[in-house]
Amino acid sequence: MSWLYLLLAGFTEIGWPIGLKIAQSSESRLLGISIAVVFLLISGSLLWMAQKDIPMGTAYAVWTGIGAAGTFLVGVWFYGDPTSLMRYMGVLLIILGVALLKFAA
């Protein structure tokens, strides 16, 4: 169950940078900040629950890895963030590093 909590924590980690991006627009500033705070609370709570059975370093690396890779992809797909082969390779390295932590434990 802890790994499910951790995966959910990682995916909800993607929500708060999206909220901050939404908050950059003056007409939706309060909405964006509210979204960011809600996702921070959910993500942090799920991470806390996952750390009951998963080592802290592994849990944190997986959490931030999912958040970083997911936020990168959302930025590319929905916000026109720049892409290149090297940027995709960097995200692939993050994912491979997280997988290695999981299987080495």
N, C-alpha and C positions, 0 to 999 in steps of 0.2 A: 504493500500500500504506500510505503514511503516513496518509492520511485514514481508512482502515479502522482503523488503530491508534488514531487520535484518537477516532473514534466509540466504539470499544470502551472506551477510557480514560474517556470521558464517561459511558458507561452503568455502568461499574464504580465510578465516582465516587459513584454513588447508594448503593452498598452500605455504605460506612463510616458514614454518618449512621444508616442502619437498624441497623447493629450497635450504635451508641451508644444508640439508642432501646431496643433489646433489653436492653442492659446496665443500664438504669435499674431493672429488676426485680432484686431482690437474689438470687433463686434462679437467674437466668440471667446474672449479671454477667460471669463469666469467658467464657461462650459469646459474649456480645455484644461484649466487648472483642476477643476472638479474631477474630470476623467482621470487625470494624472494621479491625483491623491487616492482615488478609489482603487485604481490598479496597483499603486504602491502598497496599499494596505492588504489587498488580496494576495499579491505576490509575496510580500514579506511574511504574511501569516502561513501561506503554504510552504514557504522555505523553512520556517520555524518548525512546522509539523514534520517535514521531510528529514530534518536534522536529528530527529529523535533516534533514527536507525541508520542514517547515512553519515559517514565522516564529514565533518564541517568543510574541509578543503575540497573534497570531491563534490559535495552538494553546492558549494559556492561556485566552483568552476563550471559545473553543468548548468546552473541557473544563469550565470552571466553569459555562458556560451550560447545557450538557446536564445537569450535576450538579444545578444549582439548580432547573431546570424539572422534572427527573425526581424529585428529592426532594420538591418541592412536591406533585406529583401522587400519589406514594406516600403522603405524609402525609394527603392528602385522602381517597384511596381506601381506605387500610387503617388509619389511625390517627385518623380523625375530625377532622382539622385543619379550621379554619374556612375557608369559601369565600365569595366575593362576586364580583360582576362585576369590580370593580376589581382584585382579586387575580388573577383569570384574565387580565385585560388586562395586568397587570404581567408575568406569565409569557409572554404573547404578545409583548410588547416585547423580552424577553430573547431569545426564539427569533428574532425578526426581526432583532435586532442581530447575533446570531451568523451568521445567513444573509447579512447584508450584508457582514460581515467576510470570509466565504468568497468571495463573488462579486466583491468589490472587490479582492481580492489579485491 
